[in-house]
Amino acid sequence: MAAPIAVVATASAVTFGVVAAQPDAGRDLMASSGFQASVGGSGARGPVVTRGSSRMAKAEKQIDAARQEIKATNVAVRNADTKLWTTEELNLWSGPGRDDVRLGVVKPSKQVLVTGREQGEREEIVVDGDALWVSSGYLDDEEPVAGIGGSCTNGTSVPSGVSPNIAKVHAAVCAAFPQITTYGTFRGDGEHAQGRAVDIMVSGATGWDVANFVRAHYAELGVEYLIHAQKIWSVERGGEGWRGMSDRGSITANHYDHVHVTTY
């Protein structure tokens, strides 16, 4: 993992693990609890199955199922080779069930190893070689932008080859405004050709929401300047706020139907 994960110790004894790890422990425990199986010998009418033997058979099946789950978990941990980023602070759970124990937390923007196993509303990750579980839907293959939470959930992306800052702009805007599904990056001129500009196709009040959102996070996103609705804001002249621009002759040329972002 990219950074240590805080784990809170629990005082609960894991009886399940102890029984499953010792082949004879389950039988010893059942014997001490009064479980008995009586089988007729010479002269008997046949096998006699007592209530105790039925309960012992059920317990043995549970122990066998527990052993199989431990084996499957060990295989999943051993084969885990994918790392994802946490987008929020997540509780760490001992298992996928509602009755499992909370063991600590993992902070946002941490890279964690995942096994690919999901159950219910949780998915499995690996922490210091142990399998733990977190709520599903809060892991992403892109590193979250510092100070900007959430993850892109609408399936949009930017092409490989754009600048890392453009990838950050897309991730941040997509997480905050999932209704926006069109991003224009590469084309044959200027900063777009260099892969350091993106057109976020949005207009009206939401367009200004996006423009001001990107402006508010310009430092984290590596933004050089923004254009929207015939106005420009730049880092170089940031103290002047949004400045008016000359008329370029069309809605698109004047950036009324999109927010243009150029990054360093």
RADA-V724900 format. One record per residue. N is the residue number from 1. PSI is psi in radians with two decimals (* if undefined). OMEGA is omega in radians with two decimals (NA if undefined). D_LAST is the distance of its C-alpha to the last C-alpha in Angstrom with 2 decimals. Layout:
# RADA-V724900
N_PSI_OMEGA_D_LAST / N_PSI_OMEGA_D_LAST
This chain:
# RADA-V724900
1_2.67_-3.06_29.27 / 2_-0.44_-3.13_26.08 / 3_2.69_-3.10_27.79 / 4_2.62_3.13_31.43 / 5_2.25_3.14_32.89 / 6_2.21_3.11_35.43 / 7_2.21_-3.13_38.73 / 8_2.20_-3.12_41.60 / 9_2.57_3.10_44.98 / 10_2.52_-3.09_47.63 / 11_-0.06_-3.09_51.33 / 12_2.37_3.06_52.38 / 13_2.35_-3.09_54.28 / 14_1.40_-3.11_53.10 / 15_-0.66_3.14_56.56 / 16_-0.82_-3.11_55.19 / 17_-0.64_-3.13_53.55 / 18_-0.81_-3.13_56.67 / 19_-0.75_-3.07_59.00 / 20_-0.50_-3.06_56.85 / 21_-0.32_-3.09_56.39 / 22_1.92_-3.04_60.15 / 23_-0.64_-3.07_62.20 / 24_-0.08_-3.06_65.44 / 25_-0.67_-3.12_64.11 / 26_-0.74_-3.12_64.27 / 27_-0.68_3.12_67.90 / 28_-0.72_-3.13_68.89 / 29_-0.71_-3.13_67.33 / 30_-0.65_-3.14_69.15 / 31_-0.73_-3.14_72.41 / 32_-0.32_-3.13_72.20 / 33_0.05_3.07_71.51 / 34_0.19_3.07_74.71 / 35_2.31_-3.13_73.43 / 36_2.57_3.03_76.24 / 37_2.14_-3.11_76.99 / 38_2.12_3.13_80.66 / 39_2.20_-3.08_81.74 / 40_2.48_3.11_85.45 / 41_-2.47_-3.11_87.30 / 42_2.27_3.11_90.78 / 43_-0.14_-3.14_92.87 / 44_2.74_-3.13_89.92 / 45_-0.26_3.14_89.49 / 46_3.13_3.14_85.90 / 47_2.35_3.09_82.47 / 48_2.01_-3.12_82.20 / 49_1.98_3.14_78.71 / 50_2.94_3.08_78.43 / 51_-0.62_3.13_75.89 / 52_-0.69_-3.12_74.53 / 53_-0.61_3.11_73.97 / 54_-0.73_3.12_72.02 / 55_-0.63_3.12_69.75 / 56_-0.69_3.11_69.33 / 57_-0.71_3.11_68.35 / 58_-0.74_3.13_65.72 / 59_-0.70_3.12_64.37 / 60_-0.66_3.09_64.26 / 61_-0.69_3.12_62.24 / 62_-0.70_3.11_59.74 / 63_-0.72_3.12_59.50 / 64_-0.72_3.11_59.02 / 65_-0.66_3.12_56.25 / 66_-0.72_3.10_54.57 / 67_-0.73_-3.14_54.83 / 68_-0.68_3.12_53.30 / 69_-0.71_3.09_50.34 / 70_-0.74_3.12_49.80 / 71_-0.78_3.13_49.93 / 72_-0.68_3.12_47.42 / 73_-0.75_3.12_45.05 / 74_-0.71_3.10_45.36 / 75_-0.77_-3.13_44.60 / 76_-0.73_3.12_41.52 / 77_-0.75_-3.11_40.19 / 78_-0.60_-3.08_41.02 / 79_-0.08_-3.11_39.29 / 80_2.22_-3.12_36.11 / 81_0.20_-3.13_33.10 / 82_2.35_3.10_30.28 / 83_2.38_3.09_27.82 / 84_2.87_-3.12_26.18 / 85_2.43_3.03_24.24 / 86_2.37_-3.13_26.08 / 87_-0.21_3.11_24.61 / 88_2.93_2.96_27.25 / 89_2.25_-3.04_29.83 / 90_2.43_3.00_32.61 / 91_2.51_3.05_36.28 / 92_2.22_-3.09_37.68 / 93_2.63_3.14_41.04 / 94_-0.36_-3.13_43.80 / 95_-3.12_-3.07_44.24 / 96_-0.11_-3.05_43.45 / 97_2.79_3.14_46.40 / 98_-0.43_-3.11_46.70 / 99_0.05_-3.14_49.19 / 100_2.90_-2.97_47.07 / 101_2.38_3.03_46.08 / 102_2.19_-3.03_42.80 / 103_-0.15_-3.10_41.83 / 104_-2.77_3.14_38.65 / 105_2.76_2.96_35.00 / 106_2.32_-3.05_31.71 / 107_2.79_3.06_28.64 / 108_2.78_3.12_25.58 / 109_0.59_3.04_22.63 / 110_2.43_3.12_25.17 / 111_2.22_-3.10_25.60 / 112_2.63_3.09_29.24 / 113_2.32_-3.12_31.51 / 114_2.60_3.14_33.18 / 115_-0.32_-3.08_36.52 / 116_-0.03_3.14_36.10 / 117_2.36_3.08_39.25 / 118_2.57_3.09_39.39 / 119_2.24_-3.10_42.41 / 120_-2.16_-3.12_42.90 / 121_0.37_-3.12_39.82 / 122_2.76_3.04_38.54 / 123_2.72_-2.96_36.89 / 124_2.35_3.04_37.54 / 125_2.95_-3.13_35.26 / 126_2.17_3.13_36.17 / 127_1.99_-3.14_36.13 / 128_0.69_3.09_37.56 / 129_-0.05_-3.14_39.55 / 130_2.56_3.10_40.98 / 131_2.13_3.06_40.57 / 132_2.99_-3.03_39.51 / 133_2.51_3.09_38.58 / 134_2.85_3.11_35.93 / 135_2.43_-3.13_35.69 / 136_2.66_3.02_34.38 / 137_0.07_-3.09_31.23 / 138_0.42_3.06_28.94 / 139_2.44_-3.06_27.55 / 140_2.65_3.14_24.49 / 141_-0.14_3.07_23.07 / 142_2.42_3.12_19.45 / 143_2.21_3.12_18.53 / 144_2.61_3.10_18.51 / 145_2.35_-3.12_15.72 / 146_2.27_3.11_17.14 / 147_-0.05_-3.14_19.13 / 148_1.92_-3.06_19.04 / 149_3.07_3.07_22.20 / 150_2.97_3.14_23.57 / 151_2.77_3.14_22.89 / 152_2.09_-3.04_22.41 / 153_0.04_-3.04_26.02 / 154_0.11_3.07_26.22 / 155_-0.01_3.13_25.61 / 156_2.82_3.12_22.43 / 157_2.97_3.00_19.65 / 158_2.64_-3.05_16.75 / 159_2.71_3.04_17.49 / 160_2.56_-3.12_16.89 / 161_-0.32_3.05_14.45 / 162_2.86_-3.12_11.51 / 163_2.67_3.08_8.43 / 164_-0.57_-3.14_9.54 / 165_-0.62_3.07_7.33 / 166_-0.68_3.07_9.10 / 167_-0.66_3.10_12.20 / 168_-0.75_3.12_11.92 / 169_-0.82_3.14_11.73 / 170_-0.82_-3.10_14.68 / 171_-0.74_-3.09_16.59 / 172_-0.80_-3.11_16.47 / 173_-0.71_3.13_17.42 / 174_-0.71_3.13_19.99 / 175_-0.69_-3.08_21.58 / 176_-0.49_-3.08_21.92 / 177_1.23_-3.06_22.87 / 178_-0.24_3.12_24.67 / 179_-0.26_3.12_26.38 / 180_2.16_-3.03_23.32 / 181_0.08_-3.12_23.66 / 182_2.15_3.12_21.75 / 183_2.17_3.13_18.07 / 184_2.11_-3.10_17.14 / 185_-1.59_-3.03_14.45 / 186_2.33_2.86_15.46 / 187_3.13_-2.88_17.45 / 188_0.32_-3.12_18.39 / 189_2.58_2.96_16.39 / 190_-2.36_-3.04_13.18 / 191_-0.48_3.07_9.82 / 192_-0.72_3.12_12.10 / 193_-0.51_3.14_13.66 / 194_-0.13_3.13_10.61 / 195_0.33_-3.14_10.22 / 196_0.37_3.07_6.84 / 197_2.60_3.10_9.03 / 198_2.46_3.01_12.07 / 199_2.05_3.13_15.25 / 200_1.93_-2.97_17.12 / 201_1.70_-3.12_20.70 / 202_2.64_-3.10_22.46 / 203_-3.11_3.08_24.38 / 204_-2.65_-3.10_26.73 / 205_-0.67_3.13_26.73 / 206_-0.58_3.08_24.71 / 207_-0.77_3.10_21.98 / 208_-0.58_3.06_21.81 / 209_-0.77_3.13_22.05 / 210_-0.82_-3.11_18.95 / 211_-0.78_-3.13_17.00 / 212_-0.52_3.06_18.24 / 213_-0.84_-3.14_17.70 / 214_-0.71_3.11_13.94 / 215_-0.73_-3.11_13.96 / 216_-0.46_-3.10_16.18 / 217_0.48_-3.04_13.88 / 218_-0.62_-3.09_10.52 / 219_-0.80_3.14_10.45 / 220_-0.57_-3.05_11.53 / 221_-0.12_3.13_9.24 / 222_0.63_-3.07_5.85 / 223_2.39_3.04_6.18 / 224_-0.85_3.06_5.69 / 225_2.85_3.14_9.04 / 226_2.59_3.00_11.93 / 227_2.32_3.01_15.07 / 228_2.41_3.06_18.39 / 229_0.82_3.06_22.04 / 230_0.48_3.06_21.59 / 231_2.65_-3.11_19.63 / 232_2.51_2.98_16.14 / 233_2.36_-3.14_14.42 / 234_2.69_3.10_11.57 / 235_-0.72_-3.09_10.57 / 236_-0.62_-3.12_12.08 / 237_0.66_-3.04_15.26 / 238_-0.55_-3.13_15.25 / 239_-0.23_-3.14_18.89 / 240_-0.06_3.14_20.02 / 241_-2.73_3.10_19.26 / 242_2.22_-3.12_19.23 / 243_2.51_3.11_20.24 / 244_2.68_3.12_22.38 / 245_2.79_3.10_21.61 / 246_2.72_-3.13_24.22 / 247_2.18_3.13_25.93 / 248_-0.01_2.93_24.68 / 249_-0.19_3.13_27.80 / 250_2.86_3.12_27.20 / 251_-0.83_-3.11_26.20 / 252_-0.76_-3.13_23.34 / 253_-0.52_3.11_22.21 / 254_0.10_3.03_22.23 / 255_0.61_3.06_20.26 / 256_-0.44_-3.09_23.27 / 257_0.18_3.08_23.31 / 258_2.83_3.02_19.73 / 259_2.11_3.11_16.63 / 260_2.30_3.12_13.63 / 261_2.17_3.00_10.18 / 262_2.33_-3.10_6.98 / 263_2.93_3.07_3.78 / 264_*_NA_0.00
